[in-house]
Amino acid sequence: MGVMNELEARIRHWYSDIGAMTPDNLEARRDVELVISYLDDGLLRVAEINEHNDVVVHDWVKLAILLLFRLRGMETSEAGPMEFHDKLALKHDYARRGVRVVPGASARYGSFLSPGVIMMPSYVNIGAWVGPGTMVDTWATVGSCAQIGANVHLAGGVGIGGVLEPANATPVIIEDGAFIGSRCMVVEGARVGKGSVLGAGTILNPSIPVIDAETGEEVSRGYVPDYCVAVSASRRRAYPGGEFFLPCVLIIRRLGEGERHDKVALNNILRESGVST
Ligand SMILES: CC(C)(COP(=O)(O)OP(=O)(O)OC[C@H]1O[C@@H](n2cnc3c(N)ncnc32)[C@H](O)[C@@H]1OP(=O)(O)O)[C@@H](O)C(=O)NCCC(=O)NCCS
C-alpha cells in the first residue's frame, strides 16, 4: 500500500468515528494535520479534471477537512487592533510562494495559492486550489474546496460557493483562463469551462439551464462549456399560478479556442499594473 493510500485508509477510519473525535485524539490529529499541510502546499487536491474532462473528487481529503474542525480547539489570535477567535489558522509564507496579498485579504491554512496569484482584499477558504497567475479581485470569495484554474480573473465581489458536505459532492470548478464578471455567484458544483466569460451578475448552479442563443437549445445545467461568452438571462416558465421568468444563463457568443474576449484583455493590462477592477 502506498503512503497516500495508507493515509487515506486512516482518514476513513477516523471519520467512521467522527462523533467521538476531540482535540485530545492526538493520533487522528497527526494524520489529519498531515493531509491539511499537503493541501496547503498543493501536494493534494480535493478535486481535479481527468483526461476524459470529468471532475474527480477525492472525498477522503474532504473527510480530513471535516475531521479537522472536530480535532482543533478554538484559539484567539490578534493582528494589530483586530482579534479573531477560530479553529483554523491563516496561510503564511506568501513571499516564498510568490503570491501577492493586499492588506485585507486572507486565505485559510489548507487552501493552496499557486505562484503569481494576486489576492485583492478577498477571501479563500480551506481546501480551495487557485492556479498560477489568477486574480482574486476585491471582495471575491473562494469557498471551501473550490478549484480555480490558471490565469482566471474572479472580478470584484464574485461569490464562488464552498462545497464541503456531502463528501462526494463536486466542488465549484473554474477552468484555466476563465473570466468571471463582477458579482457573479457560482455555487454548488457548477462549472465554467476554459477561456469562458461569465457576464457580470450571473448566477450559476447545477439547476440553472445554460442555453445557446444561436440554437435555443439547453446545452447543460450548471456548466458553461469552454470558450463561451455567457450572460444572465431569463426564460418563461408556466405555473398553475401564472407565467413567471426564471433565470438562465445564455451563451451569446463562442470564442475560438485560445481566443480572449477583448474586454477581458483590457482587464489584463490593468491587472499587470496591479490595479483592481
Ligand atoms: C459579458 C460581457 C463580457 C459581454 O460583452 P460583449 O461581448 O462586448 O457583449 P455586449 O456588451 O455587446 O452585450 C451583448 C448583449 O448582452 C447583454 N449583456 C451584456 N452584459 C450583460 C450582463 N452582464 N448580463 C446580462 N446581459 C448582458 C447586452 O445588453 C447586449 O444585449 P443586446 O445584444 O441586446 O445589445 C460584458 O458585458 C460583461 O459582463 N463583462 C464583465 C464586466 C465585469 O464584470 N468587469 C469586472 C471588472 S469591473
The ligand as an SDF file (V2000), in Angstrom:
LIG
                    3D

 48 50  0  0  0  0  0  0  0  0999 V2000
  -20.4290   39.5730  -20.8060 C   0  0  0  0  0  0  0  0  0  0  0  0
  -19.6810   40.7520  -21.4220 C   0  0  0  0  0  0  0  0  0  0  0  0
  -18.2170   40.4240  -21.4920 C   0  0  0  0  0  0  0  0  0  0  0  0
  -20.2930   40.9040  -22.8020 C   0  0  0  0  0  0  0  0  0  0  0  0
  -19.5690   41.8470  -23.5190 O   0  0  0  0  0  0  0  0  0  0  0  0
  -19.7180   41.9150  -25.1300 P   0  0  0  0  0  0  0  0  0  0  0  0
  -19.3050   40.5890  -25.7130 O   0  0  0  0  0  0  0  0  0  0  0  0
  -18.9810   43.1290  -25.5680 O   0  0  0  0  0  0  0  0  0  0  0  0
  -21.2210   41.9960  -25.4150 O   0  0  0  0  0  0  0  0  0  0  0  0
  -22.1490   43.2780  -25.4290 P   0  0  0  0  0  0  0  0  0  0  0  0
  -21.7230   44.2710  -24.4040 O   0  0  0  0  0  0  0  0  0  0  0  0
  -22.2550   43.6960  -26.8360 O   0  0  0  0  0  0  0  0  0  0  0  0
  -23.5010   42.6160  -24.9620 O   0  0  0  0  0  0  0  0  0  0  0  0
  -24.2110   41.6540  -25.7250 C   0  0  0  0  0  0  0  0  0  0  0  0
  -25.6230   41.6110  -25.2060 C   0  0  0  0  0  0  0  0  0  0  0  0
  -25.6010   41.0530  -23.8940 O   0  0  0  0  0  0  0  0  0  0  0  0
  -26.1540   41.9750  -22.9540 C   0  0  0  0  0  0  0  0  0  0  0  0
  -25.2960   41.9370  -21.7670 N   0  0  0  0  0  0  0  0  0  0  0  0
  -24.0250   42.3460  -21.6460 C   0  0  0  0  0  0  0  0  0  0  0  0
  -23.5680   42.1030  -20.4320 N   0  0  0  0  0  0  0  0  0  0  0  0
  -24.5470   41.5230  -19.7490 C   0  0  0  0  0  0  0  0  0  0  0  0
  -24.6430   41.0400  -18.4400 C   0  0  0  0  0  0  0  0  0  0  0  0
  -23.6170   41.0800  -17.5890 N   0  0  0  0  0  0  0  0  0  0  0  0
  -25.8180   40.4710  -18.0710 N   0  0  0  0  0  0  0  0  0  0  0  0
  -26.8580   40.3950  -18.9320 C   0  0  0  0  0  0  0  0  0  0  0  0
  -26.8120   40.8450  -20.1940 N   0  0  0  0  0  0  0  0  0  0  0  0
  -25.6680   41.3960  -20.5960 C   0  0  0  0  0  0  0  0  0  0  0  0
  -26.0780   43.3250  -23.6320 C   0  0  0  0  0  0  0  0  0  0  0  0
  -27.1050   44.1890  -23.1790 O   0  0  0  0  0  0  0  0  0  0  0  0
  -26.2180   43.0020  -25.0730 C   0  0  0  0  0  0  0  0  0  0  0  0
  -27.5750   42.9240  -25.4570 O   0  0  0  0  0  0  0  0  0  0  0  0
  -28.0190   43.4240  -26.9400 P   0  0  0  0  0  0  0  0  0  0  0  0
  -27.3910   42.4250  -27.8860 O   0  0  0  0  0  0  0  0  0  0  0  0
  -29.4890   43.3940  -26.9160 O   0  0  0  0  0  0  0  0  0  0  0  0
  -27.4420   44.7830  -27.1060 O   0  0  0  0  0  0  0  0  0  0  0  0
  -19.8010   42.0220  -20.5960 C   0  0  0  0  0  0  0  0  0  0  0  0
  -20.9780   42.6700  -20.7870 O   0  0  0  0  0  0  0  0  0  0  0  0
  -19.6070   41.8080  -19.1060 C   0  0  0  0  0  0  0  0  0  0  0  0
  -20.4980   41.4860  -18.3440 O   0  0  0  0  0  0  0  0  0  0  0  0
  -18.3370   41.9930  -18.6950 N   0  0  0  0  0  0  0  0  0  0  0  0
  -17.9280   41.8050  -17.3560 C   0  0  0  0  0  0  0  0  0  0  0  0
  -17.6830   43.1390  -16.7150 C   0  0  0  0  0  0  0  0  0  0  0  0
  -17.0630   42.9530  -15.3820 C   0  0  0  0  0  0  0  0  0  0  0  0
  -17.5790   42.2830  -14.5290 O   0  0  0  0  0  0  0  0  0  0  0  0
  -15.8910   43.5150  -15.1950 N   0  0  0  0  0  0  0  0  0  0  0  0
  -15.1660   43.3210  -13.9850 C   0  0  0  0  0  0  0  0  0  0  0  0
  -14.3510   44.4790  -13.7070 C   0  0  0  0  0  0  0  0  0  0  0  0
  -15.2520   45.9450  -13.4920 S   0  0  0  0  0  0  0  0  0  0  0  0
  1  2  1  0
  2  3  1  0
  2  4  1  0
  2 36  1  0
  4  5  1  0
  5  6  1  0
  6  7  2  0
  6  8  1  0
  6  9  1  0
  9 10  1  0
 10 11  2  0
 10 12  1  0
 10 13  1  0
 13 14  1  0
 14 15  1  0
 15 16  1  0
 15 30  1  0
 16 17  1  0
 17 18  1  0
 17 28  1  0
 18 19  1  0
 18 27  1  0
 19 20  2  0
 20 21  1  0
 21 22  1  0
 21 27  2  0
 22 23  1  0
 22 24  2  0
 24 25  1  0
 25 26  2  0
 26 27  1  0
 28 29  1  0
 28 30  1  0
 30 31  1  0
 31 32  1  0
 32 33  2  0
 32 34  1  0
 32 35  1  0
 36 37  1  0
 36 38  1  0
 38 39  2  0
 38 40  1  0
 40 41  1  0
 41 42  1  0
 42 43  1  0
 43 44  2  0
 43 45  1  0
 45 46  1  0
 46 47  1  0
 47 48  1  0
M  END
$$$$
